[in-house]
Amino acid sequence: MQRSNAHVIVLGNEKGGSGKSTTAIHLAVHLLYEGFRVATIDADSRQHTLTTYVRNRREWANAHGLKVPHSTHFHLPQGRGDSLEKNADTEFEMFRRAVAEVERDVDYLIIDTPGFDTHLTRIAHSLADTLITPLNDSLIDLDVIARIEPDSGALIELSHYTRLVQRSRRERLAIDGRTIDWVMVRNRISMLNSRNTRLVQTGLENVAERVGCRVSDGIAERVIFRSLFPIGMTVFDPLDAEALGGMPTMSHIGARQEYRLLLEALNLFSRHRRSGEHSSRDQRVLAGSV
């Protein structure tokens, strides 16, 4: 099989607590179990939730003798100098080196970004082949994407994050003639057919039609994720008491099925990565450093 360059998956949203890091680790582990080579980069130098998840996973596996797959992981520490400009330059250089080190050697590179706009966030978005934006199923989270009319869900105006993604798409198109597959993922969907749920769905559909992205159902609110984080396990790991520290529950089974449906919606496995991606991605990284 001819070697190809990494397909870059970016988790992005300018609001914390939407499930970016949880989705990132589950994507990585699933792809590893499918036999792919995976690298992960935690670009959130303040919260570093993904890095904590990865560390918990390695420590739990080592302590219990578990043979579970691990991604090649990079954590970008926060610059602590007196100059904000120099800190940004340092963080960019660490990011550039991480991408350069693995992009020829892995099939998928997954980047978790912070819940706020930074120079590094914009560079990461410009590299994305697939952009995943998890959103809690609420009008508060939808406001990060767009302002909508509170009665009908009609689009009033696009918000800052959506405009950021649009700029990234234009830059990508200008450099290599390709676009970013943007998938907005509705998380914590209520089981009740409430007015809020209908407005969020209508609002997202209107935004998707306007900007040319896709909308997918994601993961419901489940206690299982609070249990899995401290031990670094995912719903794709073995369903046994030794790995989980206890017997699996119906919540575990339901979450696994929801993530499988999400992965099908992302359509990653049928995508053909072109051999010319490497040079164009180098150009996008360098363009972001200007």
For each residue, the residues with C-beta under 8 A, 3 or more apart:
1:
2: 275
3: 104
4: 107 273 274 275 277
5: 103 104 273 275 277 278 281
6: 39 102 103 104 106 107 108 109 273
7: 107 108 109 129 130 268 271 273
8: 103 108 109 111 127 128 129 130 281
9: 27 108 109 110 111 128 129 130 131 132 268
10: 110 111 113 124 125 127 128 130 131 132
11: 20 21 23 24 110 111 112 113 132 133 134
12: 20 113 121 124 125 128 131 132 133 161 165
13: 18 20 113 115 133 134 135 144 161
14: 115 116 117 144 160 161 164
15: 18 115 135 141 144
16: 47 115
17: 115 136
18: 13 15 115 133 134 135 136 141 187
19: 22 23 134 136 185 187 188 218 219
20: 11 12 13 23 24 112 113 115 132 134
21: 11 24 25 42 44 49 50 53 112
22: 19 25 26 53 219 225 229
23: 11 19 20 26 27 132 134 185 218 219 262
24: 11 20 21 27 28 40 50 110 112
25: 21 22 28 29 40 50 53 54 57 234
26: 22 23 29 30 234 235 236 259
27: 9 23 24 30 31 108 110 132 263
28: 24 25 31 32 38 40 71 108 110
29: 25 26 32 33 68 69 71 234 236 237
30: 26 27 33 34 234 236 259 263
31: 27 28 34 36 38 107 108 268
32: 28 29 35 36 38 69 70 71
33: 29 30 69 236
34: 30 31 269
35: 32
36: 31 32 106 107 108
37: 72 105 106 107 108
38: 28 31 32 71 72 106 107 108 109 110
39: 6 71 72 73 74 98 102 105 106 108 109 110
40: 24 25 28 50 54 71 72 73 74 109 110 111 112
41: 73 74 76 95 98 99 109 110 111 112 124
42: 21 45 48 49 50 51 54 73 74 75 76 112
43: 76 95 111 112 113 114 120 121 124
44: 21 47 48 49 50 112 113 114 115
45: 42 48 76 77 78 79 91 114
46: 78 114
47: 16 44 114 115
48: 42 44 45 51 52 75
49: 21 42 44 52 53 112
50: 21 24 25 40 42 44 53 54 112
51: 42 48 54 55 73 75
52: 48 49 55 56
53: 21 22 25 49 50 56 57 229 232
54: 25 40 42 50 51 57 58 70 71 73 232
55: 51 52 58 59 232
56: 52 53 59 60 229 230 231 232
57: 25 53 54 60 61 68 70 231 232 233
58: 54 55 61 62 70 232
59: 55 56 62 63 232
60: 56 57 63 64 66 231 232 233
61: 57 58 64 65 66 67 68 70 232
62: 58 59 65
63: 59 60
64: 60 61 242 243
65: 61 62
66: 60 61 242 243
67: 61
68: 29 57 61 233 237 238 243
69: 29 32 33
70: 32 54 57 58 61 73
71: 28 29 32 38 39 40 54 110
72: 37 38 39 40 102 106
73: 39 40 41 42 51 54 70
74: 39 40 41 42 94 98 101 102
75: 42 48 51
76: 41 42 43 45 91 94 95 98 120
77: 45 94
78: 45 46 87 91
79: 45 86 87 88 90 91
80: 87
81: 86 87 90
82: 86
83: 86 87
84: 87 88
85: 88 89
86: 79 81 82 83 89 90
87: 78 79 80 81 83 84 90 91
88: 79 84 85 91 92 118 119 120
89: 85 86 92 93
90: 79 81 86 87 93 94
91: 45 76 78 79 87 88 94 95 120
92: 88 89 95 96 119 120 123 288 289
93: 89 90 96 97
94: 74 76 77 90 91 97 98
95: 41 43 76 91 92 98 99 120 123 124
96: 92 93 99 100 285 289
97: 93 94 100 101
98: 39 41 74 76 94 95 101 102
99: 41 95 96 102 103 109 127 281 285
100: 96 97 103
101: 74 97 98 105
102: 6 39 72 74 98 99 105 106 109
103: 5 6 8 99 100 106 109 278 281
104: 3 5 6 278
105: 37 39 101 102
106: 6 36 37 38 39 72 102 103 109
107: 4 6 7 31 36 37 38
108: 6 7 8 9 27 28 31 36 37 38 39 268
109: 6 7 8 9 38 39 40 41 99 102 103 106
110: 9 10 11 24 27 28 38 39 40 41 71
111: 8 9 10 11 40 41 43 124 127 128
112: 11 20 21 24 40 41 42 43 44 49 50
113: 10 11 12 13 20 43 44 120 121 124 125
114: 43 44 45 46 47 118 121
115: 13 14 15 16 17 18 20 44 47
116: 14 121
117: 14 121 122 160 161 164
118: 88 114 121 122
119: 88 92 122 123 288
120: 43 76 88 91 92 95 113 123 124
121: 12 43 113 114 116 117 118 124 125 164
122: 117 118 119 125 126 164 167 168 288
123: 92 95 119 120 126 127 284 285 288 289
124: 10 12 41 43 95 111 113 120 121 127 128
125: 10 12 113 121 122 128 131 164 165 168 180
126: 122 123 168 171 172 284 287 288
127: 8 10 99 111 123 124 281 284 285
128: 8 9 10 12 111 124 125 131 168 172 180
129: 7 8 9 178 180 181 271 273 277
130: 7 8 9 10 180 181 183 266 268
131: 9 10 12 125 128 165 180 181 182 183
132: 9 10 11 12 20 23 27 183 185 266
133: 11 12 13 18 145 161 165 182 183 184 185
134: 11 13 18 19 20 23 185 187 218
135: 13 15 18 141 142 144 145 184 185 186 187 204
136: 17 18 19 140 141 187 188
137: 141 186 187 188 189 190 196 197 200
138: 141 142 188 196 200
139: 142 143 148 150 196 199 200 203
140: 136 143
141: 15 18 135 136 137 138 144 145
142: 135 138 139 145 146 148 200 203 204
143: 139 140 146 147 159
144: 13 14 15 135 141 159 160 161
145: 133 135 141 142 158 159 161 162 184 203 204 207
146: 142 143 155 156 157 158 159 162 203 206 207
147: 143 155 156 157 159
148: 139 142 153 154 155 156 199 202 203 206
149: 152 153 154 155 156
150: 139 199
151:
152: 149 202
153: 148 149 198 199 200 201 202 203 206
154: 148 149 206
155: 146 147 148 149 158 203 206 207 210
156: 146 147 148 149
157: 146 147
158: 145 146 155 162 163 166 207 210 211
159: 143 144 145 146 147 162 163
160: 14 117 144 163 164
161: 12 13 14 117 133 144 145 164 165
162: 145 146 158 159 165 166 207 211
163: 158 159 160 166 167
164: 14 117 121 122 125 160 161 167 168
165: 12 125 131 133 161 162 168 169 180 182 211
166: 158 162 163 169 170 211
167: 122 163 164 170 171
168: 122 125 126 128 164 165 171 172 180
169: 165 166 172 173 179 180 182
170: 166 167 173 174
171: 126 167 168 174 175 284 287
172: 126 128 168 169 175 176 178 179 180 284
173: 169 170 176 177 178 179
174: 170 171
175: 171 172 280 283 284 287
176: 172 173 276 277 280 283 284
177: 173
178: 129 172 173 280
179: 169 172 173
180: 125 128 129 130 131 165 168 169 172
181: 129 130 131 214
182: 131 133 165 169 211 212 213 214
183: 130 131 132 133 213 214 215 216 265 266
184: 133 135 145 204 207 208 213 214 215 216
185: 19 23 132 133 134 135 215 216 217 218 262
186: 135 137 189 200 201 204 215 216 217 218
187: 18 19 134 135 136 137 218 219 220
188: 19 136 137 138 219 220 221
189: 137 186 197 217 218 220
190: 137 194 196 197
191: 220
192: 197
193: 197 198
194: 190 197 198
195: 198 199
196: 137 138 139 190 199 200
197: 137 189 190 192 193 194 200 201
198: 153 193 194 195 201 202
199: 139 148 150 153 195 196 202 203
200: 137 138 139 142 153 186 196 197 203 204
201: 153 186 197 198 204 205
202: 148 152 153 198 199 205 206
203: 139 142 145 146 148 153 155 199 200 206 207
204: 135 142 145 184 186 200 201 207 208 215
205: 201 202 208 209 215
206: 146 148 153 154 155 202 203 209 210
207: 145 146 155 158 162 184 203 204 210 211 213
208: 184 204 205 211 212 213 214 215
209: 205 206 212
210: 155 158 206 207
211: 158 162 165 166 182 207 208
212: 182 208 209
213: 182 183 184 207 208
214: 181 182 183 184 208 265
215: 183 184 185 186 204 205 208
216: 183 184 185 186 262 265 266
217: 185 186 189 258 261 262 265
218: 19 23 134 185 186 187 189 258 262
219: 19 22 23 187 188 222 225 255 258 259 262
220: 187 188 189 191 254 255 258
221: 188
222: 219 225 251 254 255
223: 226 227 251
224: 227 228 235 249 251 252 255
225: 22 219 222 228 229 255
226: 223 229
227: 223 224 230 231 244 245 246
228: 224 225 231 232 233 234 235 244
229: 22 53 56 225 226 232
230: 56 227
231: 56 57 60 227 228 244 245
232: 53 54 55 56 57 58 59 60 61 228 229
233: 57 60 68 228 237 243 244
234: 25 26 29 30 228 237
235: 26 224 228 252 255 256 259
236: 26 29 30 33 256 259
237: 29 68 233 234 243 244
238: 68 242 243
239: 243 244 248 252 253
240: 243 244 248
241: 244 245 246 247
242: 64 66 238
243: 64 66 68 233 237 238 239 240
244: 227 228 231 233 237 239 240 241 247 248 252
245: 227 231 241
246: 227 241
247: 241 244
248: 239 240 244 252 253
249: 224 252 253
250: 253 254
251: 222 223 224 254 255
252: 224 235 239 244 248 249 255 256
253: 239 248 249 250 256 257
254: 220 222 250 251 257 258
255: 219 220 222 224 225 235 251 252 258 259
256: 235 236 252 253 259 260
257: 253 254 260 261
258: 217 218 219 220 254 255 261 262
259: 26 30 219 235 236 255 256 262 263
260: 256 257 263 264
261: 217 257 258 264 265
262: 23 185 216 217 218 219 258 259 265 266
263: 27 30 259 260 266 268
264: 260 261 267
265: 183 214 216 217 261 262
266: 130 132 183 216 262 263
267: 264 270 271
268: 7 9 31 108 130 263 271
269: 34
270: 267
271: 7 129 267 268
272:
273: 4 5 6 7 129 277
274: 4 277
275: 2 4 5 278
276: 176 279 280
277: 4 5 129 176 273 274 280 281
278: 5 103 104 275 281 282
279: 276 282 283
280: 175 176 178 276 277 283 284
281: 5 8 99 103 127 277 278 284 285
282: 278 279 285 286
283: 175 176 279 280 286 287
284: 123 126 127 171 172 175 176 280 281 287 288
285: 96 99 123 127 281 282 288 289
286: 282 283 289 290
287: 126 171 175 283 284 290
288: 92 119 122 123 126 284 285
289: 92 96 123 285 286
290: 286 287
